[in-house]
Amino acid sequence: MYFYRAMKQFLTPLFLFSLSFLFLSCSKNNEYLDERAEELNSFFGVAPSEPPIDGDVLFLKDIAYGTGERNQLDLFLPNGKAINGVVIFFHGGAFLFGTKEDLYESEVKEVLSAAIEDNIAIVNAEYTFIDDVESKGVLSALEDGATVIDFIQKNSSLLGIPSNKIVLAGISAGGGIAQWNGFREQTNAQVKGIFAFIGQSSYDLYEWQNIFPDFDLDSLRKSNTELEDLFEKFYNGEADEEKASLLNYRDQMDAQDPPLYIYNPVFEDQVISEDNSIDFNVLFHSYRHADYLRKKATEVGQEFSGAYQELPQEFIKRVLKN
């Protein structure tokens, strides 16, 4: 009994001290987070809100990164922790539709959660569509990607994000934005990796004739009004040699480029269906695009990866360590 009373007398003040210390620590942490939120709100004009995916993050929605109507991004910052890098995502939608909100319901939602768990920040950006009034065709969307990269690098100190730890990522059209900027020397100096999910291999559409034996672009343009309309919007007119060269990011690939992770799980390869219509899902997302990119990466000595080697979240974590 004496021992119990003695221990109780000793442990009670110790417990109260520990509880007090824990309370003060949490209060200081909350105070830091409040100050952080206030600082970011003051700078960007956007107050933190509830994040659309699980994770201990500070979430800011609809930050303007440019002057265009669709020049907005969402930002996820791991709470009160040293940030190991940033993944910049671009959504899909054939450059005609889709929003950044699509990403939170997509196949890569798990990749976002894993990144947050690894203390990696996430940027999720929208971009100009090819049918917007002021659009220059697909080039406007690609250049918006460059503007997002520049915006994040210029504000890296404020955000606590390393300016040289960037992974570019996207779904379909968004994967094209990631690749175009990831392979170009003008925008890839601090990029550590590129992740393209159901992406395309080039935006020189004539290059696709090397991928699909049944795809003859000019003849199909004459017989398919949907393809012709898409072609005109895509190039903002005709595809002259200068435009085609600028948009053929596959030609930009070399051994100095960041590692590429490409995954296209669409295993059909017939573009023209039995009813003589175009299967645009195959045209845009076939495994043949991924194979065509891997072939070029092998030729030039660029590192590449895919689902047969590692999960995308493992790829992101690995390349950001370098």
GUVEX-133689 format. One record per residue (C-alpha): chain; residue in three letters; residue number from 1; x, y, z. Coordinates in nm, 3 decimals, padded with zeros to 5 digits. Example, Ala and Ser with C-alpha at 12.3 -4.5 7.8 and 13.67 -1.06 7.14 Angstrom:
! residues 2
A,ALA,1,01.230,-00.450,00.780
A,SER,2,01.367,-00.106,00.714
This chain:
! residues 322
A,MET,1,00.000,00.000,00.000
A,TYR,2,00.282,00.237,00.089
A,PHE,3,00.449,00.161,-00.246
A,TYR,4,00.123,00.235,-00.435
A,ARG,5,00.077,00.570,-00.256
A,ALA,6,00.440,00.668,-00.317
A,MET,7,00.417,00.587,-00.686
A,LYS,8,00.087,00.771,-00.714
A,GLN,9,00.243,01.080,-00.555
A,PHE,10,00.533,01.056,-00.802
A,LEU,11,00.334,00.974,-01.118
A,THR,12,00.051,01.225,-01.077
A,PRO,13,00.268,01.536,-01.117
A,LEU,14,00.464,01.358,-01.391
A,PHE,15,00.139,01.283,-01.578
A,LEU,16,00.019,01.641,-01.538
A,PHE,17,00.354,01.771,-01.662
A,SER,18,00.342,01.539,-01.966
A,LEU,19,-00.015,01.641,-02.042
A,SER,20,00.078,02.006,-02.009
A,PHE,21,00.379,01.959,-02.237
A,LEU,22,00.166,01.779,-02.497
A,PHE,23,-00.095,02.055,-02.486
A,LEU,24,00.169,02.324,-02.528
A,SER,25,00.329,02.133,-02.816
A,CYS,26,-00.005,02.095,-02.996
A,SER,27,-00.087,02.459,-02.930
A,LYS,28,00.247,02.568,-03.077
A,ASN,29,00.194,02.341,-03.378
A,ASN,30,-00.158,02.474,-03.433
A,GLU,31,-00.026,02.826,-03.394
A,TYR,32,00.239,02.757,-03.659
A,LEU,33,-00.019,02.610,-03.896
A,ASP,34,-00.253,02.905,-03.840
A,GLU,35,00.031,03.147,-03.918
A,ARG,36,00.123,02.944,-04.225
A,ALA,37,-00.234,02.944,-04.351
A,GLU,38,-00.264,03.317,-04.290
A,GLU,39,00.062,03.383,-04.476
A,LEU,40,-00.045,03.182,-04.781
A,ASN,41,-00.393,03.336,-04.776
A,SER,42,-00.241,03.683,-04.769
A,PHE,43,-00.010,03.606,-05.062
A,PHE,44,-00.242,03.405,-05.289
A,GLY,45,-00.575,03.545,-05.178
A,VAL,46,-00.702,03.193,-05.109
A,ALA,47,-00.797,03.059,-04.767
A,PRO,48,-00.725,02.692,-04.683
A,SER,49,-01.021,02.455,-04.712
A,GLU,50,-01.106,02.088,-04.656
A,PRO,51,-00.887,01.867,-04.881
A,PRO,52,-01.070,01.640,-05.130
A,ILE,53,-00.840,01.345,-05.052
A,ASP,54,-00.720,01.192,-04.725
A,GLY,55,-00.400,01.320,-04.569
A,ASP,56,-00.258,01.566,-04.321
A,VAL,57,-00.224,01.861,-04.557
A,LEU,58,-00.283,02.229,-04.596
A,PHE,59,-00.512,02.256,-04.901
A,LEU,60,-00.556,02.570,-05.110
A,LYS,61,-00.806,02.560,-05.397
A,ASP,62,-00.821,02.767,-05.718
A,ILE,63,-00.496,02.963,-05.695
A,ALA,64,-00.445,03.177,-06.006
A,TYR,65,-00.112,03.101,-06.175
A,GLY,66,-00.173,03.305,-06.490
A,THR,67,-00.416,03.544,-06.655
A,GLY,68,-00.629,03.291,-06.848
A,GLU,69,-00.975,03.187,-06.735
A,ARG,70,-00.859,02.831,-06.673
A,ASN,71,-00.519,02.924,-06.527
A,GLN,72,-00.598,02.785,-06.183
A,LEU,73,-00.440,02.520,-05.964
A,ASP,74,-00.501,02.337,-05.638
A,LEU,75,-00.217,02.302,-05.388
A,PHE,76,-00.158,02.034,-05.123
A,LEU,77,00.120,02.103,-04.870
A,PRO,78,00.211,01.839,-04.607
A,ASN,79,00.134,01.992,-04.267
A,GLY,80,00.427,02.117,-04.063
A,LYS,81,00.680,01.879,-04.221
A,ALA,82,00.986,01.916,-04.441
A,ILE,83,00.863,01.870,-04.798
A,ASN,84,01.056,01.618,-05.010
A,GLY,85,00.947,01.750,-05.348
A,VAL,86,00.639,01.828,-05.556
A,VAL,87,00.431,01.644,-05.816
A,ILE,88,00.263,01.873,-06.071
A,PHE,89,-00.045,01.702,-06.219
A,PHE,90,-00.245,01.790,-06.531
A,HIS,91,-00.587,01.632,-06.592
A,GLY,92,-00.706,01.462,-06.909
A,GLY,93,-00.990,01.535,-07.150
A,ALA,94,-00.854,01.557,-07.508
A,PHE,95,-00.778,01.929,-07.449
A,LEU,96,-01.154,01.988,-07.483
A,PHE,97,-01.305,01.904,-07.145
A,GLY,98,-01.229,01.787,-06.791
A,THR,99,-01.130,01.969,-06.473
A,LYS,100,-00.871,01.932,-06.201
A,GLU,101,-01.147,01.789,-05.980
A,ASP,102,-01.150,01.479,-06.205
A,LEU,103,-00.816,01.380,-06.053
A,TYR,104,-00.972,01.324,-05.711
A,GLU,105,-01.196,01.050,-05.851
A,SER,106,-00.948,00.902,-06.100
A,GLU,107,-00.731,00.592,-06.108
A,VAL,108,-00.435,00.790,-05.973
A,LYS,109,-00.608,00.906,-05.653
A,GLU,110,-00.405,00.643,-05.469
A,VAL,111,-00.086,00.798,-05.611
A,LEU,112,-00.186,01.136,-05.463
A,SER,113,-00.248,00.988,-05.117
A,ALA,114,00.085,00.803,-05.124
A,ALA,115,00.270,01.121,-05.223
A,ILE,116,00.117,01.313,-04.933
A,GLU,117,00.211,01.032,-04.694
A,ASP,118,00.572,01.063,-04.818
A,ASN,119,00.568,01.440,-04.747
A,ILE,120,00.551,01.530,-05.115
A,ALA,121,00.350,01.836,-05.216
A,ILE,122,00.092,01.815,-05.495
A,VAL,123,-00.004,02.075,-05.753
A,ASN,124,-00.312,01.998,-05.964
A,ALA,125,-00.353,02.241,-06.253
A,GLU,126,-00.605,02.326,-06.522
A,TYR,127,-00.508,02.471,-06.860
A,THR,128,-00.644,02.637,-07.174
A,PHE,129,-00.862,02.423,-07.401
A,ILE,130,-00.811,02.409,-07.779
A,ASP,131,-01.160,02.550,-07.840
A,ASP,132,-01.116,02.852,-07.610
A,VAL,133,-01.150,03.188,-07.786
A,GLU,134,-00.790,03.295,-07.727
A,SER,135,-00.639,02.949,-07.777
A,LYS,136,-00.346,02.890,-08.013
A,GLY,137,-00.443,02.526,-08.030
A,VAL,138,-00.273,02.262,-07.818
A,LEU,139,00.034,02.485,-07.783
A,SER,140,-00.158,02.707,-07.539
A,ALA,141,-00.216,02.413,-07.304
A,LEU,142,00.148,02.303,-07.329
A,GLU,143,00.272,02.654,-07.255
A,ASP,144,00.032,02.675,-06.959
A,GLY,145,00.221,02.376,-06.822
A,ALA,146,00.546,02.572,-06.850
A,THR,147,00.380,02.864,-06.668
A,VAL,148,00.276,02.635,-06.381
A,ILE,149,00.634,02.507,-06.345
A,ASP,150,00.767,02.863,-06.340
A,PHE,151,00.499,02.970,-06.089
A,ILE,152,00.590,02.691,-05.845
A,GLN,153,00.964,02.753,-05.878
A,LYS,154,00.927,03.128,-05.819
A,ASN,155,00.721,03.063,-05.505
A,SER,156,00.919,02.762,-05.382
A,SER,157,01.063,02.946,-05.079
A,LEU,158,00.723,03.065,-04.965
A,LEU,159,00.574,02.718,-05.013
A,GLY,160,00.868,02.536,-04.855
A,ILE,161,00.906,02.323,-05.169
A,PRO,162,01.254,02.236,-05.303
A,SER,163,01.281,02.414,-05.640
A,ASN,164,01.484,02.128,-05.789
A,LYS,165,01.260,01.838,-05.684
A,ILE,166,00.979,01.829,-05.939
A,VAL,167,00.788,01.542,-06.099
A,LEU,168,00.560,01.626,-06.392
A,ALA,169,00.254,01.401,-06.420
A,GLY,170,-00.071,01.375,-06.607
A,ILE,171,-00.351,01.165,-06.748
A,SER,172,-00.398,01.143,-07.127
A,ALA,173,-00.377,01.504,-07.251
A,GLY,174,-00.225,01.596,-06.915
A,GLY,175,00.042,01.332,-06.972
A,GLY,176,00.125,01.508,-07.298
A,ILE,177,00.171,01.839,-07.114
A,ALA,178,00.401,01.663,-06.867
A,GLN,179,00.609,01.505,-07.144
A,TRP,180,00.633,01.816,-07.363
A,ASN,181,00.769,02.017,-07.070
A,GLY,182,00.970,01.728,-06.927
A,PHE,183,01.164,01.663,-07.249
A,ARG,184,01.235,02.026,-07.341
A,GLU,185,01.554,02.187,-07.210
A,GLN,186,01.368,02.516,-07.164
A,THR,187,01.149,02.368,-06.889
A,ASN,188,01.305,02.048,-06.754
A,ALA,189,01.619,02.172,-06.573
A,GLN,190,01.480,02.092,-06.225
A,VAL,191,01.248,01.806,-06.324
A,LYS,192,01.341,01.470,-06.169
A,GLY,193,01.079,01.250,-06.337
A,ILE,194,00.781,01.233,-06.573
A,PHE,195,00.472,01.019,-06.514
A,ALA,196,00.226,00.975,-06.804
A,PHE,197,-00.087,00.762,-06.761
A,ILE,198,-00.264,00.667,-07.088
A,GLY,199,-00.059,00.938,-07.257
A,GLN,200,00.022,01.004,-07.621
A,SER,201,00.365,00.965,-07.784
A,SER,202,00.377,01.290,-07.984
A,TYR,203,00.160,01.585,-08.081
A,ASP,204,00.275,01.570,-08.439
A,LEU,205,-00.034,01.372,-08.536
A,TYR,206,00.131,01.256,-08.859
A,GLU,207,00.380,01.071,-08.637
A,TRP,208,00.091,00.847,-08.527
A,GLN,209,00.092,00.692,-08.875
A,ASN,210,00.412,00.514,-08.766
A,ILE,211,00.221,00.360,-08.475
A,PHE,212,-00.109,00.248,-08.630
A,PRO,213,-00.099,00.068,-08.967
A,ASP,214,-00.465,00.153,-09.035
A,PHE,215,-00.432,00.525,-08.956
A,ASP,216,-00.395,00.752,-09.259
A,LEU,217,-00.447,01.099,-09.120
A,ASP,218,-00.525,01.299,-09.434
A,SER,219,-00.765,01.046,-09.585
A,LEU,220,-00.945,01.001,-09.253
A,ARG,221,-00.977,01.377,-09.214
A,LYS,222,-01.171,01.385,-09.540
A,SER,223,-01.412,01.112,-09.434
A,ASN,224,-01.450,01.189,-09.063
A,THR,225,-01.579,01.534,-08.965
A,GLU,226,-01.502,01.477,-08.594
A,LEU,227,-01.136,01.411,-08.671
A,GLU,228,-01.118,01.708,-08.908
A,ASP,229,-01.269,01.940,-08.648
A,LEU,230,-01.030,01.809,-08.383
A,PHE,231,-00.733,01.852,-08.619
A,GLU,232,-00.817,02.217,-08.694
A,LYS,233,-00.865,02.305,-08.327
A,PHE,234,-00.557,02.107,-08.224
A,TYR,235,-00.326,02.295,-08.461
A,ASN,236,-00.526,02.619,-08.470
A,GLY,237,-00.536,02.575,-08.847
A,GLU,238,-00.307,02.362,-09.057
A,ALA,239,-00.005,02.168,-08.929
A,ASP,240,00.291,02.328,-09.103
A,GLU,241,00.640,02.186,-09.063
A,GLU,242,00.735,02.432,-08.787
A,LYS,243,00.427,02.350,-08.578
A,ALA,244,00.469,01.976,-08.625
A,SER,245,00.834,01.993,-08.519
A,LEU,246,00.753,02.204,-08.211
A,LEU,247,00.483,01.961,-08.101
A,ASN,248,00.678,01.640,-08.163
A,TYR,249,00.813,01.604,-07.810
A,ARG,250,00.926,01.247,-07.882
A,ASP,251,01.201,01.398,-08.099
A,GLN,252,01.320,01.596,-07.794
A,MET,253,01.399,01.283,-07.590
A,ASP,254,01.764,01.227,-07.500
A,ALA,255,01.981,01.064,-07.233
A,GLN,256,01.991,01.384,-07.023
A,ASP,257,01.612,01.397,-06.986
A,PRO,258,01.441,01.294,-06.661
A,PRO,259,01.329,00.930,-06.626
A,LEU,260,00.992,00.855,-06.790
A,TYR,261,00.718,00.638,-06.639
A,ILE,262,00.457,00.553,-06.902
A,TYR,263,00.157,00.324,-06.856
A,ASN,264,-00.108,00.267,-07.125
A,PRO,265,-00.330,-00.030,-07.032
A,VAL,266,-00.546,-00.008,-07.349
A,PHE,267,-00.440,-00.319,-07.540
A,GLU,268,-00.650,-00.281,-07.857
A,ASP,269,-00.463,-00.158,-08.163
A,GLN,270,-00.727,-00.125,-08.438
A,VAL,271,-00.810,00.244,-08.484
A,ILE,272,-01.075,00.182,-08.751
A,SER,273,-01.373,-00.011,-08.616
A,GLU,274,-01.580,-00.263,-08.813
A,ASP,275,-01.838,00.006,-08.897
A,ASN,276,-01.555,00.217,-09.046
A,SER,277,-01.565,00.469,-08.760
A,ILE,278,-01.264,00.584,-08.557
A,ASP,279,-01.213,00.436,-08.212
A,PHE,280,-01.071,00.745,-08.041
A,ASN,281,-00.999,00.560,-07.718
A,VAL,282,-00.757,00.334,-07.907
A,LEU,283,-00.618,00.626,-08.109
A,PHE,284,-00.542,00.829,-07.797
A,HIS,285,-00.460,00.564,-07.536
A,SER,286,-00.328,00.248,-07.699
A,TYR,287,-00.030,00.063,-07.556
A,ARG,288,00.134,00.137,-07.894
A,HIS,289,00.199,00.496,-07.778
A,ALA,290,00.384,00.367,-07.472
A,ASP,291,00.584,00.121,-07.681
A,TYR,292,00.678,00.396,-07.927
A,LEU,293,00.810,00.610,-07.642
A,ARG,294,01.000,00.321,-07.486
A,LYS,295,01.160,00.248,-07.822
A,LYS,296,01.290,00.604,-07.845
A,ALA,297,01.405,00.604,-07.481
A,THR,298,01.603,00.286,-07.548
A,GLU,299,01.759,00.435,-07.863
A,VAL,300,01.881,00.751,-07.687
A,GLY,301,01.964,00.598,-07.347
A,GLN,302,01.692,00.769,-07.145
A,GLU,303,01.573,00.589,-06.831
A,PHE,304,01.215,00.465,-06.846
A,SER,305,00.985,00.265,-06.623
A,GLY,306,00.632,00.134,-06.605
A,ALA,307,00.382,-00.077,-06.414
A,TYR,308,00.578,-00.393,-06.495
A,GLN,309,00.872,-00.252,-06.295
A,GLU,310,00.725,-00.045,-06.011
A,LEU,311,00.414,00.138,-05.896
A,PRO,312,00.391,00.505,-05.998
A,GLN,313,00.409,00.616,-05.633
A,GLU,314,00.730,00.414,-05.593
A,PHE,315,00.872,00.577,-05.906
A,ILE,316,00.787,00.926,-05.777
A,LYS,317,00.942,00.861,-05.436
A,ARG,318,01.254,00.710,-05.594
A,VAL,319,01.332,00.986,-05.844
A,LEU,320,01.275,01.260,-05.588
A,LYS,321,01.545,01.108,-05.368
A,ASN,322,01.808,01.177,-05.636
